[in-house]
Each structure stands twice: as C-alpha cells, then as structure tokens.
Amino acid sequence: MNNIVVQIILIVLAPFLGGLIYGIERKVKARMQRRIGPLFFNLSMTF
C-alpha cells in the first residue's frame, strides 16, 4: 500500500521537477551567453 502511494506521488511530481530543472538549465545557458534569461525575460528588453 505504501509503495503505491509513493509511486503516485512521484508520478505527480515528476513533471514539476523536470520543468524546474529545465528552467534552471535555460538560466545557466543564458548567463553563459551573457543574456538575462529565458525568452520572456528578454522580451522586456526589446520594448
């Protein structure tokens, strides 16, 4: 029973953790290229 609950929690949290890691990766890549960050941050500089 406990094992099933843990699996369900991991299935629910996996997309959020993946998105968080992907966002951090984008921020790091932008900093390495001397940009501010992901696209929605760069759009504010355009206008």
mmCIF file of the N, C-alpha and C atoms, coordinates in Angstrom:
data_MODEL
# 
_entry.id   MODEL 
# 
loop_
_atom_site.group_PDB 
_atom_site.id 
_atom_site.type_symbol 
_atom_site.label_atom_id 
_atom_site.label_alt_id 
_atom_site.label_comp_id 
_atom_site.label_asym_id 
_atom_site.label_entity_id 
_atom_site.label_seq_id 
_atom_site.pdbx_PDB_ins_code 
_atom_site.Cartn_x 
_atom_site.Cartn_y 
_atom_site.Cartn_z 
_atom_site.occupancy 
_atom_site.B_iso_or_equiv 
_atom_site.pdbx_formal_charge 
_atom_site.auth_seq_id 
_atom_site.auth_comp_id 
_atom_site.auth_asym_id 
_atom_site.auth_atom_id 
_atom_site.pdbx_PDB_model_num 
ATOM 1   N N  . MET A 1 1  ? 0.832  -1.211 0.000   1.00 0.00 ? 1  MET A N  1 
ATOM 2   C CA . MET A 1 1  ? 0.000  0.000  0.000   1.00 0.00 ? 1  MET A CA 1 
ATOM 3   C C  . MET A 1 1  ? 0.867  1.262  0.000   1.00 0.00 ? 1  MET A C  1 
ATOM 4   N N  . ASN A 1 2  ? 1.853  1.284  0.887   1.00 0.00 ? 2  ASN A N  1 
ATOM 5   C CA . ASN A 1 2  ? 2.715  2.454  0.986   1.00 0.00 ? 2  ASN A CA 1 
ATOM 6   C C  . ASN A 1 2  ? 3.514  2.655  -0.290  1.00 0.00 ? 2  ASN A C  1 
ATOM 7   N N  . ASN A 1 3  ? 3.923  1.560  -0.919  1.00 0.00 ? 3  ASN A N  1 
ATOM 8   C CA . ASN A 1 3  ? 4.706  1.629  -2.144  1.00 0.00 ? 3  ASN A CA 1 
ATOM 9   C C  . ASN A 1 3  ? 3.895  2.261  -3.277  1.00 0.00 ? 3  ASN A C  1 
ATOM 10  N N  . ILE A 1 4  ? 2.626  1.971  -3.355  1.00 0.00 ? 4  ILE A N  1 
ATOM 11  C CA . ILE A 1 4  ? 1.760  2.535  -4.392  1.00 0.00 ? 4  ILE A CA 1 
ATOM 12  C C  . ILE A 1 4  ? 1.598  4.045  -4.196  1.00 0.00 ? 4  ILE A C  1 
ATOM 13  N N  . VAL A 1 5  ? 1.462  4.477  -2.959  1.00 0.00 ? 5  VAL A N  1 
ATOM 14  C CA . VAL A 1 5  ? 1.311  5.905  -2.667  1.00 0.00 ? 5  VAL A CA 1 
ATOM 15  C C  . VAL A 1 5  ? 2.570  6.664  -3.078  1.00 0.00 ? 5  VAL A C  1 
ATOM 16  N N  . VAL A 1 6  ? 3.717  6.110  -2.792  1.00 0.00 ? 6  VAL A N  1 
ATOM 17  C CA . VAL A 1 6  ? 4.977  6.750  -3.162  1.00 0.00 ? 6  VAL A CA 1 
ATOM 18  C C  . VAL A 1 6  ? 5.086  6.851  -4.675  1.00 0.00 ? 6  VAL A C  1 
ATOM 19  N N  . GLN A 1 7  ? 4.705  5.825  -5.397  1.00 0.00 ? 7  GLN A N  1 
ATOM 20  C CA . GLN A 1 7  ? 4.759  5.847  -6.847  1.00 0.00 ? 7  GLN A CA 1 
ATOM 21  C C  . GLN A 1 7  ? 3.832  6.905  -7.429  1.00 0.00 ? 7  GLN A C  1 
ATOM 22  N N  . ILE A 1 8  ? 2.648  7.031  -6.881  1.00 0.00 ? 8  ILE A N  1 
ATOM 23  C CA . ILE A 1 8  ? 1.694  8.042  -7.358  1.00 0.00 ? 8  ILE A CA 1 
ATOM 24  C C  . ILE A 1 8  ? 2.235  9.448  -7.108  1.00 0.00 ? 8  ILE A C  1 
ATOM 25  N N  . ILE A 1 9  ? 2.822  9.668  -5.944  1.00 0.00 ? 9  ILE A N  1 
ATOM 26  C CA . ILE A 1 9  ? 3.398  10.980 -5.635  1.00 0.00 ? 9  ILE A CA 1 
ATOM 27  C C  . ILE A 1 9  ? 4.531  11.313 -6.597  1.00 0.00 ? 9  ILE A C  1 
ATOM 28  N N  . LEU A 1 10 ? 5.383  10.333 -6.896  1.00 0.00 ? 10 LEU A N  1 
ATOM 29  C CA . LEU A 1 10 ? 6.487  10.563 -7.825  1.00 0.00 ? 10 LEU A CA 1 
ATOM 30  C C  . LEU A 1 10 ? 5.987  10.857 -9.231  1.00 0.00 ? 10 LEU A C  1 
ATOM 31  N N  . ILE A 1 11 ? 4.934  10.176 -9.656  1.00 0.00 ? 11 ILE A N  1 
ATOM 32  C CA . ILE A 1 11 ? 4.367  10.414 -10.979 1.00 0.00 ? 11 ILE A CA 1 
ATOM 33  C C  . ILE A 1 11 ? 3.793  11.823 -11.069 1.00 0.00 ? 11 ILE A C  1 
ATOM 34  N N  . VAL A 1 12 ? 3.183  12.290 -9.998  1.00 0.00 ? 12 VAL A N  1 
ATOM 35  C CA . VAL A 1 12 ? 2.600  13.632 -9.997  1.00 0.00 ? 12 VAL A CA 1 
ATOM 36  C C  . VAL A 1 12 ? 3.686  14.703 -9.945  1.00 0.00 ? 12 VAL A C  1 
ATOM 37  N N  . LEU A 1 13 ? 4.745  14.481 -9.181  1.00 0.00 ? 13 LEU A N  1 
ATOM 38  C CA . LEU A 1 13 ? 5.784  15.496 -9.002  1.00 0.00 ? 13 LEU A CA 1 
ATOM 39  C C  . LEU A 1 13 ? 6.818  15.518 -10.120 1.00 0.00 ? 13 LEU A C  1 
ATOM 40  N N  . ALA A 1 14 ? 6.948  14.454 -10.876 1.00 0.00 ? 14 ALA A N  1 
ATOM 41  C CA . ALA A 1 14 ? 7.995  14.366 -11.910 1.00 0.00 ? 14 ALA A CA 1 
ATOM 42  C C  . ALA A 1 14 ? 7.932  15.499 -12.938 1.00 0.00 ? 14 ALA A C  1 
ATOM 43  N N  . PRO A 1 15 ? 6.767  15.846 -13.492 1.00 0.00 ? 15 PRO A N  1 
ATOM 44  C CA . PRO A 1 15 ? 6.738  16.952 -14.465 1.00 0.00 ? 15 PRO A CA 1 
ATOM 45  C C  . PRO A 1 15 ? 7.158  18.295 -13.859 1.00 0.00 ? 15 PRO A C  1 
ATOM 46  N N  . PHE A 1 16 ? 6.788  18.535 -12.616 1.00 0.00 ? 16 PHE A N  1 
ATOM 47  C CA . PHE A 1 16 ? 7.160  19.791 -11.975 1.00 0.00 ? 16 PHE A CA 1 
ATOM 48  C C  . PHE A 1 16 ? 8.666  19.861 -11.739 1.00 0.00 ? 16 PHE A C  1 
ATOM 49  N N  . LEU A 1 17 ? 9.245  18.769 -11.274 1.00 0.00 ? 17 LEU A N  1 
ATOM 50  C CA . LEU A 1 17 ? 10.684 18.743 -11.050 1.00 0.00 ? 17 LEU A CA 1 
ATOM 51  C C  . LEU A 1 17 ? 11.438 18.843 -12.368 1.00 0.00 ? 17 LEU A C  1 
ATOM 52  N N  . GLY A 1 18 ? 10.948 18.186 -13.394 1.00 0.00 ? 18 GLY A N  1 
ATOM 53  C CA . GLY A 1 18 ? 11.576 18.271 -14.709 1.00 0.00 ? 18 GLY A CA 1 
ATOM 54  C C  . GLY A 1 18 ? 11.536 19.684 -15.254 1.00 0.00 ? 18 GLY A C  1 
ATOM 55  N N  . GLY A 1 19 ? 10.403 20.346 -15.103 1.00 0.00 ? 19 GLY A N  1 
ATOM 56  C CA . GLY A 1 19 ? 10.284 21.735 -15.556 1.00 0.00 ? 19 GLY A CA 1 
ATOM 57  C C  . GLY A 1 19 ? 11.191 22.670 -14.785 1.00 0.00 ? 19 GLY A C  1 
ATOM 58  N N  . LEU A 1 20 ? 11.317 22.434 -13.495 1.00 0.00 ? 20 LEU A N  1 
ATOM 59  C CA . LEU A 1 20 ? 12.202 23.259 -12.677 1.00 0.00 ? 20 LEU A CA 1 
ATOM 60  C C  . LEU A 1 20 ? 13.654 23.096 -13.112 1.00 0.00 ? 20 LEU A C  1 
ATOM 61  N N  . ILE A 1 21 ? 14.080 21.870 -13.326 1.00 0.00 ? 21 ILE A N  1 
ATOM 62  C CA . ILE A 1 21 ? 15.453 21.612 -13.760 1.00 0.00 ? 21 ILE A CA 1 
ATOM 63  C C  . ILE A 1 21 ? 15.694 22.214 -15.140 1.00 0.00 ? 21 ILE A C  1 
ATOM 64  N N  . TYR A 1 22 ? 14.732 22.097 -16.036 1.00 0.00 ? 22 TYR A N  1 
ATOM 65  C CA . TYR A 1 22 ? 14.866 22.673 -17.378 1.00 0.00 ? 22 TYR A CA 1 
ATOM 66  C C  . TYR A 1 22 ? 14.973 24.194 -17.316 1.00 0.00 ? 22 TYR A C  1 
ATOM 67  N N  . GLY A 1 23 ? 14.194 24.824 -16.452 1.00 0.00 ? 23 GLY A N  1 
ATOM 68  C CA . GLY A 1 23 ? 14.252 26.274 -16.293 1.00 0.00 ? 23 GLY A CA 1 
ATOM 69  C C  . GLY A 1 23 ? 15.593 26.737 -15.760 1.00 0.00 ? 23 GLY A C  1 
ATOM 70  N N  . ILE A 1 24 ? 16.140 26.001 -14.800 1.00 0.00 ? 24 ILE A N  1 
ATOM 71  C CA . ILE A 1 24 ? 17.456 26.337 -14.261 1.00 0.00 ? 24 ILE A CA 1 
ATOM 72  C C  . ILE A 1 24 ? 18.516 26.189 -15.347 1.00 0.00 ? 24 ILE A C  1 
ATOM 73  N N  . GLU A 1 25 ? 18.389 25.139 -16.152 1.00 0.00 ? 25 GLU A N  1 
ATOM 74  C CA . GLU A 1 25 ? 19.333 24.922 -17.248 1.00 0.00 ? 25 GLU A CA 1 
ATOM 75  C C  . GLU A 1 25 ? 19.291 26.085 -18.247 1.00 0.00 ? 25 GLU A C  1 
ATOM 76  N N  . ARG A 1 26 ? 18.104 26.558 -18.569 1.00 0.00 ? 26 ARG A N  1 
ATOM 77  C CA . ARG A 1 26 ? 17.972 27.688 -19.503 1.00 0.00 ? 26 ARG A CA 1 
ATOM 78  C C  . ARG A 1 26 ? 18.596 28.953 -18.930 1.00 0.00 ? 26 ARG A C  1 
ATOM 79  N N  . LYS A 1 27 ? 18.411 29.188 -17.630 1.00 0.00 ? 27 LYS A N  1 
ATOM 80  C CA . LYS A 1 27 ? 19.002 30.363 -16.995 1.00 0.00 ? 27 LYS A CA 1 
ATOM 81  C C  . LYS A 1 27 ? 20.521 30.290 -17.030 1.00 0.00 ? 27 LYS A C  1 
ATOM 82  N N  . VAL A 1 28 ? 21.077 29.118 -16.775 1.00 0.00 ? 28 VAL A N  1 
ATOM 83  C CA . VAL A 1 28 ? 22.530 28.954 -16.786 1.00 0.00 ? 28 VAL A CA 1 
ATOM 84  C C  . VAL A 1 28 ? 23.083 29.168 -18.195 1.00 0.00 ? 28 VAL A C  1 
ATOM 85  N N  . LYS A 1 29 ? 22.418 28.598 -19.188 1.00 0.00 ? 29 LYS A N  1 
ATOM 86  C CA . LYS A 1 29 ? 22.864 28.783 -20.573 1.00 0.00 ? 29 LYS A CA 1 
ATOM 87  C C  . LYS A 1 29 ? 22.806 30.255 -20.969 1.00 0.00 ? 29 LYS A C  1 
ATOM 88  N N  . ALA A 1 30 ? 21.767 30.955 -20.550 1.00 0.00 ? 30 ALA A N  1 
ATOM 89  C CA . ALA A 1 30 ? 21.646 32.374 -20.881 1.00 0.00 ? 30 ALA A CA 1 
ATOM 90  C C  . ALA A 1 30 ? 22.754 33.179 -20.218 1.00 0.00 ? 30 ALA A C  1 
ATOM 91  N N  . ARG A 1 31 ? 23.076 32.859 -18.990 1.00 0.00 ? 31 ARG A N  1 
ATOM 92  C CA . ARG A 1 31 ? 24.148 33.576 -18.299 1.00 0.00 ? 31 ARG A CA 1 
ATOM 93  C C  . ARG A 1 31 ? 25.492 33.329 -18.976 1.00 0.00 ? 31 ARG A C  1 
ATOM 94  N N  . MET A 1 32 ? 25.709 32.119 -19.459 1.00 0.00 ? 32 MET A N  1 
ATOM 95  C CA . MET A 1 32 ? 26.958 31.807 -20.142 1.00 0.00 ? 32 MET A CA 1 
ATOM 96  C C  . MET A 1 32 ? 27.068 32.585 -21.455 1.00 0.00 ? 32 MET A C  1 
ATOM 97  N N  . GLN A 1 33 ? 25.932 32.921 -22.056 1.00 0.00 ? 33 GLN A N  1 
ATOM 98  C CA . GLN A 1 33 ? 25.921 33.691 -23.296 1.00 0.00 ? 33 GLN A CA 1 
ATOM 99  C C  . GLN A 1 33 ? 25.730 35.183 -23.029 1.00 0.00 ? 33 GLN A C  1 
ATOM 100 N N  . ARG A 1 34 ? 25.830 35.579 -21.779 1.00 0.00 ? 34 ARG A N  1 
ATOM 101 C CA . ARG A 1 34 ? 25.690 36.971 -21.330 1.00 0.00 ? 34 ARG A CA 1 
ATOM 102 C C  . ARG A 1 34 ? 24.327 37.560 -21.668 1.00 0.00 ? 34 ARG A C  1 
ATOM 103 N N  . ARG A 1 35 ? 23.301 36.733 -21.556 1.00 0.00 ? 35 ARG A N  1 
ATOM 104 C CA . ARG A 1 35 ? 21.919 37.209 -21.688 1.00 0.00 ? 35 ARG A CA 1 
ATOM 105 C C  . ARG A 1 35 ? 21.279 37.149 -20.320 1.00 0.00 ? 35 ARG A C  1 
ATOM 106 N N  . ILE A 1 36 ? 20.085 37.718 -20.198 1.00 0.00 ? 36 ILE A N  1 
ATOM 107 C CA . ILE A 1 36 ? 19.413 37.751 -18.903 1.00 0.00 ? 36 ILE A CA 1 
ATOM 108 C C  . ILE A 1 36 ? 18.831 36.387 -18.541 1.00 0.00 ? 36 ILE A C  1 
ATOM 109 N N  . GLY A 1 37 ? 18.104 35.790 -19.452 1.00 0.00 ? 37 GLY A N  1 
ATOM 110 C CA . GLY A 1 37 ? 17.467 34.532 -19.118 1.00 0.00 ? 37 GLY A CA 1 
ATOM 111 C C  . GLY A 1 37 ? 16.576 34.051 -20.226 1.00 0.00 ? 37 GLY A C  1 
ATOM 112 N N  . PRO A 1 38 ? 15.564 33.270 -19.884 1.00 0.00 ? 38 PRO A N  1 
ATOM 113 C CA . PRO A 1 38 ? 14.654 32.746 -20.899 1.00 0.00 ? 38 PRO A CA 1 
ATOM 114 C C  . PRO A 1 38 ? 13.954 33.855 -21.676 1.00 0.00 ? 38 PRO A C  1 
ATOM 115 N N  . LEU A 1 39 ? 13.284 33.461 -22.735 1.00 0.00 ? 39 LEU A N  1 
ATOM 116 C CA . LEU A 1 39 ? 12.705 34.390 -23.706 1.00 0.00 ? 39 LEU A CA 1 
ATOM 117 C C  . LEU A 1 39 ? 11.803 35.436 -23.077 1.00 0.00 ? 39 LEU A C  1 
ATOM 118 N N  . PHE A 1 40 ? 10.958 35.059 -22.125 1.00 0.00 ? 40 PHE A N  1 
ATOM 119 C CA . PHE A 1 40 ? 10.021 36.040 -21.588 1.00 0.00 ? 40 PHE A CA 1 
ATOM 120 C C  . PHE A 1 40 ? 10.740 37.125 -20.804 1.00 0.00 ? 40 PHE A C  1 
ATOM 121 N N  . PHE A 1 41 ? 11.959 36.891 -20.332 1.00 0.00 ? 41 PHE A N  1 
ATOM 122 C CA . PHE A 1 41 ? 12.740 37.964 -19.710 1.00 0.00 ? 41 PHE A CA 1 
ATOM 123 C C  . PHE A 1 41 ? 13.377 38.851 -20.780 1.00 0.00 ? 41 PHE A C  1 
ATOM 124 N N  . ASN A 1 42 ? 13.826 38.252 -21.877 1.00 0.00 ? 42 ASN A N  1 
ATOM 125 C CA . ASN A 1 42 ? 14.462 39.014 -22.950 1.00 0.00 ? 42 ASN A CA 1 
ATOM 126 C C  . ASN A 1 42 ? 13.473 39.887 -23.709 1.00 0.00 ? 42 ASN A C  1 
ATOM 127 N N  . LEU A 1 43 ? 12.215 39.522 -23.759 1.00 0.00 ? 43 LEU A N  1 
ATOM 128 C CA . LEU A 1 43 ? 11.221 40.352 -24.447 1.00 0.00 ? 43 LEU A CA 1 
ATOM 129 C C  . LEU A 1 43 ? 11.055 41.702 -23.775 1.00 0.00 ? 43 LEU A C  1 
ATOM 130 N N  . SER A 1 44 ? 11.251 41.757 -22.461 1.00 0.00 ? 44 SER A N  1 
ATOM 131 C CA . SER A 1 44 ? 11.107 43.028 -21.765 1.00 0.00 ? 44 SER A CA 1 
ATOM 132 C C  . SER A 1 44 ? 12.214 44.006 -22.176 1.00 0.00 ? 44 SER A C  1 
ATOM 133 N N  . MET A 1 45 ? 13.355 43.494 -22.597 1.00 0.00 ? 45 MET A N  1 
ATOM 134 C CA . MET A 1 45 ? 14.438 44.374 -23.043 1.00 0.00 ? 45 MET A CA 1 
ATOM 135 C C  . MET A 1 45 ? 14.176 44.885 -24.462 1.00 0.00 ? 45 MET A C  1 
ATOM 136 N N  . THR A 1 46 ? 13.405 44.152 -25.246 1.00 0.00 ? 46 THR A N  1 
ATOM 137 C CA . THR A 1 46 ? 13.174 44.505 -26.632 1.00 0.00 ? 46 THR A CA 1 
ATOM 138 C C  . THR A 1 46 ? 12.334 45.787 -26.748 1.00 0.00 ? 46 THR A C  1 
ATOM 139 N N  . PHE A 1 47 ? 11.377 45.970 -25.844 1.00 0.00 ? 47 PHE A N  1 
ATOM 140 C CA . PHE A 1 47 ? 10.459 47.109 -25.957 1.00 0.00 ? 47 PHE A CA 1 
ATOM 141 C C  . PHE A 1 47 ? 10.925 48.286 -25.157 1.00 0.00 ? 47 PHE A C  1 
# 
